[in-house]
Amino acid sequence: MAKLVFGMNQSLDGYVDHTKFAPGPSLFRHFVEEIQAQAGSIYGRNLYELMRYWDDNHPEWNEDKRAFAAAWRKMPKWVISKTMKSVGPNATLVEDNLESAIRKLKAERDGEFEVAGPTLAKTLTELSLIDEYRIYLHPVVLGHGTPYFAGPRPPLRLVAHDRIDEDVIRLTYVPN
């Protein structure tokens, strides 16, 4: 059975915003290793469109960025959208019956699947489909923005904490 994991960078005050703080080299390398090990990813439309950046090669990329792009392209992706008409390579569009599609995916697949984005995570949390939450806590205060938990906070239990790089701690929670 597949395991759904929602993990994102978060400010100290609970917001996610890739434009306000970015992973340093060691954290980015950690994310390369994470994506290489994942069995797949589930995206909402907005984050999927942002991540399509990795579909094209960029000459200024270093080795880690090329490795991330290669892993992202190789990984199967499911995109949840009622407005998109098509998706890119190695992606499947899910337009209807989100709950049954994700339950089927969990039942038929093995491995870890990334849940990408707080809006999608909110919906999947409400359906009790997320198995683990990973908060990559950065020493940044934003004051506003998109919260990591876009809806009611589920009851959680801390199962692990580790320092990922000089300034970032990963907190791993499972639903109670």
C-alpha positions in Angstrom: 0.0 0.0 0.0 1.2 3.5 -0.9 2.1 6.0 1.8 1.1 9.6 1.2 3.4 12.2 2.6 2.9 16.0 2.7 6.2 17.8 3.2 7.1 21.4 2.6 9.4 24.2 3.7 7.7 26.3 6.3 8.5 29.5 8.1 8.5 29.7 11.9 5.1 31.3 11.8 3.6 28.5 9.7 3.7 29.8 6.1 5.0 28.3 2.9 6.3 30.5 0.1 9.2 29.3 -2.1 9.8 32.9 -3.2 10.7 34.1 0.3 13.1 31.4 1.3 14.8 28.7 -0.6 16.7 25.5 0.4 20.4 25.8 0.8 22.7 23.4 -1.0 22.6 20.6 1.6 18.8 20.8 2.0 18.4 20.8 -1.8 20.6 17.7 -2.0 18.3 16.1 0.6 15.3 16.9 -1.6 17.1 15.3 -4.6 17.5 12.1 -2.6 13.9 12.3 -1.4 12.5 12.6 -5.0 14.8 9.9 -6.3 13.3 7.5 -3.7 9.6 8.4 -4.2 7.2 6.2 -6.1 5.2 9.1 -7.3 3.7 12.5 -6.7 0.2 14.0 -6.5 -0.1 17.6 -7.5 -2.8 20.3 -7.6 -2.9 22.4 -10.7 -1.0 25.4 -9.4 2.0 23.6 -8.0 2.1 21.2 -10.9 2.3 24.2 -13.3 5.1 25.7 -11.2 7.0 22.4 -11.2 6.8 22.1 -15.0 9.9 24.3 -14.8 11.8 21.0 -14.3 10.6 19.6 -17.6 13.1 21.8 -19.5 16.9 21.8 -19.2 18.6 25.0 -18.2 22.3 25.5 -19.0 23.0 27.3 -15.7 21.9 24.3 -13.6 24.5 22.6 -11.3 24.7 18.8 -10.9 22.1 18.7 -8.1 19.5 20.6 -10.1 20.1 18.3 -13.1 19.6 15.3 -10.8 16.4 16.7 -9.4 15.0 17.4 -12.9 15.9 13.9 -14.0 14.2 12.3 -11.0 11.1 14.6 -11.4 10.7 13.7 -15.0 11.0 10.0 -14.3 8.6 10.0 -11.4 4.9 9.2 -12.2 2.7 12.2 -11.3 -1.1 12.5 -10.8 -2.5 16.0 -11.3 -5.8 17.0 -9.7 -7.6 19.6 -11.7 -11.0 20.3 -13.1 -9.8 23.0 -15.4 -6.8 21.5 -17.1 -7.3 19.6 -20.4 -3.9 17.9 -20.5 -0.8 17.3 -18.5 2.9 16.8 -19.4 5.0 13.7 -19.7 4.7 10.9 -17.2 1.6 12.6 -15.6 -2.0 11.5 -15.3 -4.9 14.0 -15.1 -7.5 13.3 -12.4 -10.5 15.4 -13.1 -13.3 13.8 -11.1 -13.8 11.5 -8.1 -10.6 12.7 -6.2 -11.3 10.5 -3.2 -11.8 7.3 -5.1 -8.9 8.0 -7.4 -6.5 8.5 -4.5 -7.8 5.6 -2.5 -7.3 3.4 -5.6 -3.8 4.7 -6.1 -3.0 4.0 -2.4 -4.4 0.5 -2.6 -2.7 -0.5 -5.9 0.7 1.1 -5.5 3.6 0.7 -3.1 6.1 3.2 -1.9 6.0 6.8 -0.8 4.0 9.3 -2.7 4.5 13.1 -2.3 1.4 15.2 -1.7 2.4 18.5 -3.3 0.9 21.7 -2.0 -1.1 22.9 1.0 -4.5 23.2 -0.8 -4.4 19.6 -2.0 -3.1 18.5 1.4 -6.1 20.2 3.0 -8.5 18.2 0.9 -6.6 14.9 1.4 -6.3 15.6 5.2 -10.1 16.1 5.4 -10.5 12.7 3.7 -8.0 11.1 6.1 -5.7 10.1 3.3 -2.4 11.6 4.4 -0.2 9.2 6.3 2.7 11.6 7.3 3.4 15.3 7.5 7.0 16.6 7.1 7.6 20.2 8.1 11.0 21.6 7.1 11.2 24.4 9.5 13.2 27.4 8.4 14.3 30.3 10.7 12.2 32.8 8.8 9.2 34.8 9.9 6.9 35.9 7.0 3.9 37.3 8.8 1.4 36.3 6.1 1.0 34.0 3.1 -0.2 30.5 2.4 -0.3 28.5 5.6 1.2 25.0 5.7 -2.1 23.7 7.1 -4.7 25.3 4.8 -7.6 24.0 6.8 -8.3 22.6 10.3 -5.2 21.2 11.9 -5.4 17.4 12.2 -4.5 15.8 15.5 -0.9 14.8 15.1 1.8 12.9 16.9 5.5 13.7 16.5 7.4 10.6 15.4 10.8 12.1 14.4 12.8 15.3 14.3 16.2 15.8 12.7 18.4 18.6 11.6 18.7 18.6 7.8 21.1 21.4 7.3 22.7 24.2 9.3 19.4 26.1 9.8 16.6 23.6 9.0 14.9 21.1 11.2 12.6 18.4 9.8 9.6 17.6 12.0 7.8 14.4 11.1 4.2 13.8 12.3 1.6 11.1 11.8 -2.1 11.5 12.3 -3.4 10.4 15.8 
